[in-house]
């Protein structure tokens, strides 16, 4: 199949179908943010009710993230083998079943296991939704559409705290009700996703040219040029990714994403715990957490509107620089009040979400060929979850042993490392089609090198 066959997909005009795929993919990300962050609301209640140790608190918080690590690796590869649509529907079943089981948990171990299984589905959706949307999105609008996924994740996280305030009268069962609400929403999204066809780029990469043409013809109202064959990957996807020139993109995507999640998850999933160090008011804790989450959404909205104007690379660099500065100031302060902590964490999250927090879903979907795109997304997601696991599993123990002030320097170091990786390795992919990006790799200045890359 020629590159011209994908002209209908790379048109600069957004169609109702583009919007539909974006909304339904973003709905999965909304649930990711919502279901992950629910544990932050549940922790104060279950810690008191079940008399949990700091180690078990960390394990409960990290359980879903560990599930995401495995889910991204396993289902990323399956998505490249079995197709985007099958997995696009299947993983949402896990959202429903395991959220309901978690809502019924009677002790910490039951909740931990259910959260881990829910994490498998959450990790799968990262690889599936991003790959499918990238392969349907127009080249000149792909960045903003992909960034909407990241922005919606933050909306889901913010809604967690909004619901926590609304359901405050329910007391210790509020988090159970919130998980049930998430399961209901997942059922609705699952039903609506049925109408999304398989990715024609994936079909072409698998040699199913007639099926790919049929999808493109339906979307383009018969204006698709005939297929003329397509290059298919003959080697293992892991071997493809871990050889030059794609290896550098693996290091780049995994590196900056790891640094971002180490700091972001440590802050976000423990926001109430962090704020509890400076105030005893439960309403004040939830209000402060909501303010931080809303500033995170604001940052994501800024990034969505700038990513196709100024490009991915500037957003990534400025995002890390802003996050690093705010966290360093907070780490240097002694005994800051609630307002100062909320303000500086809000600034850190705003910058983080305007850059690395949204382009982490864009870069892996752009710089890798179709034959390994979901696998690469899965690898990036999995490595990033290692950062999240470190930031969540160890934080309660470290705060107890070192104090919050000293723990903040771990997040500062993560921001500094992410900034270095972004400055030295980040390419510019703005406005290029997926076929252009995967024919020749990009260097940090956004120009192509003369090395030949695998094409999917």
C-alpha positions in Angstrom: 0.0 0.0 0.0 1.4 3.3 -1.0 1.8 6.3 1.4 -0.8 8.1 -0.8 -3.4 5.5 0.3 -3.3 7.1 3.8 -4.0 10.6 2.4 -7.6 10.5 3.8 -6.2 9.9 7.3 -3.5 12.6 7.0 -5.9 15.3 5.8 -5.7 18.5 7.9 -9.5 18.6 8.2 -10.9 16.9 11.3 -13.8 14.7 10.5 -16.6 13.5 12.9 -14.8 10.1 12.9 -11.5 11.6 14.1 -13.4 13.2 16.9 -15.2 10.0 17.8 -11.9 8.0 18.0 -10.3 10.8 20.1 -13.3 10.9 22.5 -13.5 7.2 23.0 -9.7 6.8 23.4 -9.7 9.7 25.8 -12.5 8.1 27.8 -10.2 5.2 28.5 -7.5 7.6 29.7 -10.1 9.4 31.9 -10.8 6.1 33.6 -7.1 5.5 33.9 -6.6 8.7 35.8 -9.8 8.3 37.9 -9.2 4.6 38.9 -5.5 5.2 39.7 -6.2 8.2 41.8 -9.1 6.7 43.8 -6.5 5.0 46.0 -5.3 8.4 47.3 -8.9 9.0 48.6 -9.1 5.5 50.0 -5.8 5.4 51.9 -6.8 7.6 54.9 -9.9 5.5 55.5 -8.4 2.0 55.0 -5.2 2.9 56.8 -7.3 3.7 59.9 -9.8 0.9 59.5 -7.4 -1.9 58.7 -4.5 -0.5 60.9 -2.0 -0.6 57.9 1.8 -0.3 58.2 3.7 2.2 56.1 4.9 -0.7 54.0 1.4 -2.0 53.3 0.2 1.6 52.5 3.0 1.8 49.9 2.2 -1.7 48.5 -1.5 -0.8 48.2 -0.7 2.4 46.3 1.8 0.7 44.0 -0.3 -2.4 43.3 -2.2 -0.9 40.4 1.0 0.7 39.0 2.8 -2.7 39.1 -0.2 -4.2 37.3 0.2 -1.4 34.7 3.8 -2.4 34.2 3.0 -6.0 33.3 -0.2 -5.0 31.4 1.6 -2.6 29.2 4.4 -5.1 28.3 2.1 -8.1 27.7 -0.8 -6.3 26.0 1.4 -4.0 24.0 2.9 -7.0 22.1 -0.6 -8.6 21.8 -1.9 -5.4 20.3 0.7 -5.6 17.6 0.0 -9.3 16.9 -3.8 -9.4 17.3 -4.9 -5.9 16.2 -5.9 -2.7 17.8 -9.7 -3.2 17.8 -9.9 -6.6 19.7 -7.7 -5.3 22.5 -9.5 -1.9 22.4 -12.7 -3.7 23.6 -11.3 -6.5 25.6 -9.3 -4.4 28.1 -12.3 -2.4 29.2 -13.9 -5.6 30.6 -11.1 -5.6 33.1 -11.9 -2.0 34.0 -15.5 -3.1 34.9 -14.8 -6.4 36.7 -11.8 -5.5 38.8 -13.1 -2.1 39.8 -16.3 -3.7 41.2 -14.2 -6.4 43.0 -12.0 -3.7 44.5 -15.1 -1.9 45.7 -16.1 -5.0 47.6 -12.7 -5.7 49.2 -12.9 -6.6 52.9 -9.2 -6.4 53.8 -6.0 -4.9 52.5 -4.8 -8.0 50.7 -8.1 -8.4 48.7 -7.9 -4.7 47.8 -4.2 -5.1 46.8 -4.9 -8.0 44.5 -8.0 -6.4 42.9 -6.0 -3.1 42.3 -3.2 -5.2 40.7 -5.6 -6.8 38.3 -7.2 -3.5 37.5 -3.7 -2.2 36.8 -3.3 -4.8 34.1 -6.2 -3.4 32.2 -5.1 0.2 32.8 -1.6 -0.5 31.4 -3.2 -2.2 28.4 -5.3 0.8 27.5 -2.2 3.1 27.4 -0.7 1.0 24.5 -4.0 0.3 22.7 -5.7 3.8 22.7 -2.5 5.7 21.9 -1.5 3.4 19.0 -5.0 3.4 17.5 -5.5 7.2 17.7 -2.0 7.9 16.3 -2.7 5.7 13.3 -6.0 7.5 12.6 -5.0 11.1 13.4 -4.2 13.6 10.7 -0.4 14.5 10.6 -0.9 18.2 11.3 -3.4 17.6 14.1 -1.9 14.4 15.6 -0.1 16.2 18.4 -3.1 18.0 19.8 -5.3 15.0 19.4 -2.8 12.7 21.2 -2.3 15.2 23.9 -6.0 15.3 24.6 -5.5 11.7 25.9 -3.0 13.0 28.5 -5.2 15.9 29.4 -8.2 13.7 29.9 -6.1 11.5 32.3 -5.6 14.6 34.5 -9.4 15.4 34.2 -10.1 11.9 35.6 -7.6 12.5 38.4 -9.2 15.8 39.3 -12.7 14.3 39.2 -11.6 11.9 41.8 -11.1 14.7 44.3 -14.2 16.5 43.2 -16.2 13.3 43.9 -14.4 12.9 47.2 -15.7 16.3 48.3 -19.2 15.6 47.1 -19.3 12.2 48.7 -17.6 13.3 52.0 -20.9 12.7 53.9 -20.6 9.0 53.1 -17.5 8.8 55.2 -15.3 5.7 54.9 -17.4 4.1 52.1 -17.0 7.0 49.7 -14.1 5.3 47.9 -16.1 2.2 47.3 -18.9 4.2 45.7 -16.4 6.0 43.5 -15.0 2.7 42.2 -18.6 1.5 41.3 -19.2 4.8 39.4 -16.0 4.2 37.4 -17.2 0.7 36.5 -20.5 2.0 35.2 -18.7 4.6 33.1 -16.5 1.8 31.7 -19.5 -0.2 30.6 -20.8 2.9 28.6 -17.4 3.4 26.9 -17.1 -0.3 26.1 -20.5 -0.3 24.3 -19.6 2.9 22.3 -16.2 1.5 21.2 -17.8 -1.3 19.3 -18.3 0.9 16.2 -14.6 1.8 15.7 -13.0 -0.2 12.8 -9.6 -1.8 12.9 -6.6 0.5 12.1 -5.9 0.4 8.3 -2.3 1.0 9.0 -2.1 -2.1 11.2 -4.1 -4.1 8.6 -1.7 -3.0 5.9 1.4 -3.9 8.0 -0.1 -7.4 8.4 -0.6 -7.8 4.6 -4.4 -7.4 4.7 -4.5 -4.8 1.9 -8.1 -5.4 0.8 -9.4 -5.0 4.4 -7.3 -1.8 4.8 -8.6 -0.4 1.6 -12.2 -1.2 2.6 -11.7 0.8 5.9 -10.0 3.7 4.1 -12.7 3.8 1.3 -15.4 3.9 3.9 -13.7 6.8 5.8 -12.7 8.6 2.6 -16.0 8.2 0.7 -14.3 6.3 -2.1 -11.3 8.7 -2.6 -8.6 6.2 -1.8 -5.9 5.2 -4.3 -5.4 1.5 -4.8 -2.9 -0.4 -2.7 0.4 -1.4 -4.2 1.9 -3.5 -1.3 3.4 -2.7 2.0 6.7 -3.4 3.8 6.2 -5.9 6.6 8.5 -6.4 9.6 10.3 -9.8 9.3 12.3 -9.6 12.5 11.3 -9.7 16.2 9.8 -6.4 17.4 12.2 -6.5 20.4 15.2 -7.0 18.1 13.9 -4.2 15.9 13.6 -1.7 18.8 16.9 -2.6 20.4 19.2 -2.1 17.4 20.4 1.2 15.9 18.8 3.6 15.0 15.6 2.9 17.0 17.6 2.1 20.2 18.2 5.8 20.8 14.4 6.5 20.6 13.8 3.7 23.1 16.3 5.2 25.5 14.8 8.7 25.0 11.1 7.7 25.4 11.8 5.4 28.3 14.2 7.8 30.0 12.1 11.0 30.1 8.9 9.1 30.8 10.5 7.3 33.8 11.7 10.6 35.3 8.3 12.2 34.9 6.4 9.4 36.5 8.8 9.1 39.4 8.1 12.7 40.4 4.5 13.0 39.3 3.1 9.8 40.8 4.9 10.4 44.0 3.2 13.7 44.3 -0.2 12.9 42.8 -1.0 9.6 44.5 0.2 10.9 47.9 -1.1 14.5 47.6 -3.5 14.1 50.6 -0.7 12.4 52.5 1.7 15.2 51.8 -0.8 17.9 52.7 -1.6 16.1 55.9 1.9 17.0 57.0 0.9 20.7 57.1 -2.8 20.6 58.0 -5.2 18.5 60.0 -8.4 19.6 58.1 -9.8 16.9 55.9 -11.7 19.4 53.9 -8.5 21.5 53.5 -6.6 18.4 52.4 -9.2 17.5 49.7 -9.6 21.1 48.6 -5.8 21.5 48.3 -5.6 18.2 46.4 -8.3 19.4 44.0 -6.6 22.7 43.4 -3.3 20.9 42.5 -5.2 18.5 40.2 -7.0 21.3 38.5 -3.8 23.2 37.9 -2.5 19.9 36.4 -5.5 19.9 34.0 -4.8 23.6 33.1 -1.2 22.7 32.2 -2.4 19.8 30.0 -4.8 22.2 28.2 -1.9 24.6 27.6 0.1 21.8 26.1 -2.7 20.6 23.9 -3.0 24.1 22.4 0.7 24.5 21.9 2.0 21.1 20.8 1.2 21.5 17.1 2.2 25.2 17.1 5.6 25.3 18.8 6.3 21.5 18.7 6.9 18.6 21.1 10.6 19.4 21.9 10.1 22.9 23.4 7.2 21.7 25.5 9.1 18.9 26.9 12.2 21.0 27.8 10.2 23.9 29.3 7.9 21.4 31.2 10.8 19.7 32.9 12.5 23.1 33.7 9.4 24.5 35.3 8.7 21.4 37.4 12.4 21.2 38.5 12.4 24.9 39.6 9.1 24.7 41.6 10.2 21.5 43.4 13.6 22.8 44.2 12.2 25.9 45.8 9.8 23.8 47.9 12.7 21.5 48.9 14.7 24.5 50.1 11.9 26.0 52.3 11.7 25.1 55.9 8.2 24.5 57.5 6.1 26.0 54.6 2.4 26.5 55.3 -0.5 24.8 53.5 -0.9 27.7 51.0 2.8 27.6 50.0 2.9 23.8 49.6 -0.3 23.8 47.5 1.0 26.8 45.3 4.4 25.2 44.6 3.0 21.7 44.0 0.4 23.3 41.7 3.1 25.1 39.7 5.2 21.9 39.5 2.3 19.8 38.2 1.2 22.6 35.8 4.6 22.6 34.1 5.0 18.9 34.2 1.6 18.3 32.6 2.1 20.9 29.9 5.2 19.0 28.7 6.2 15.5 29.7 2.8 14.7 31.0 1.2 14.9 27.6 4.0 14.3 25.1 4.7 11.0 26.8 1.7 9.6 24.9 2.8 11.3 21.6 6.4 10.5 21.1 6.3 6.6 21.4 3.4 6.6 18.9 5.2 8.8 16.4 8.8 7.6 16.3 8.3 3.9 16.0 7.0 2.0 12.9 3.5 0.4 12.8 4.8 -3.2 13.2 6.2 -2.4 16.7 4.2 0.7 17.7 2.1 -0.8 20.4 5.0 -2.9 21.6 7.1 0.2 21.9 4.3 2.0 23.7 4.0 -0.9 26.0 7.7 -0.8 26.8 7.7 3.0 27.4 4.6 2.6 29.7 6.2 -0.3 31.6 9.5 1.5 32.2 7.6 4.6 33.3 5.7 2.5 35.7 9.0 1.5 37.3 9.5 5.2 38.1 5.9 5.3 39.4 6.5 2.2 41.5 9.6 3.7 43.1 7.7 7.0 43.7 4.7 5.2 45.3 6.0 2.1 47.0 8.8 3.7 48.9 7.4 7.2 49.6 5.5 6.5 52.9 8.5 4.7 54.3 10.9 7.4 53.1 8.8 10.2 54.5 8.6 8.4 57.9 12.4 7.8 57.9 13.7 11.0 56.3 10.9 13.5 56.5 9.0 15.1 53.6 11.6 17.9 53.2 14.4 15.5 52.3 12.3 13.2 50.2 11.5 16.1 47.9 15.1 16.1 46.7 14.4 12.7 45.0 11.8 14.5 42.9 14.2 17.3 42.2 16.8 14.9 40.9 14.2 13.2 38.7 13.3 16.6 37.2 16.9 17.5 36.5 17.6 14.1 34.8 14.5 14.4 32.7 15.5 17.9 31.6 18.9 16.6 30.6 17.4 13.7 28.6 14.9 16.1 26.9 17.6 18.6 25.9 20.0 16.0 24.5 17.7 13.4 22.8 14.3 14.9 22.1 13.5 15.1 18.3 10.9 17.3 16.7 8.1 15.4 15.0 5.6 18.3 14.5 3.6 18.1 11.2 5.2 14.9 9.8 3.2 11.8 8.7 3.9 8.5 10.5 5.4 7.2 7.3 7.8 10.1 7.1 8.8 9.7 10.7 9.5 6.0 10.5 11.4 5.9 7.1 14.3 7.8 8.7 15.0 8.4 12.4 15.1 11.9 13.8 17.9 13.5 15.7 17.5 15.9 18.6 17.4 18.9 16.2 14.5 17.4 14.3 16.3 16.6 11.1 16.7 13.1 9.6 19.8 11.0 9.7 21.1 8.9 6.9 20.6 5.6 8.7 17.9 3.3 7.4 15.1 2.4 9.9 12.5 -0.4 9.9 9.3 0.6 8.2 5.9 -0.7 9.4 
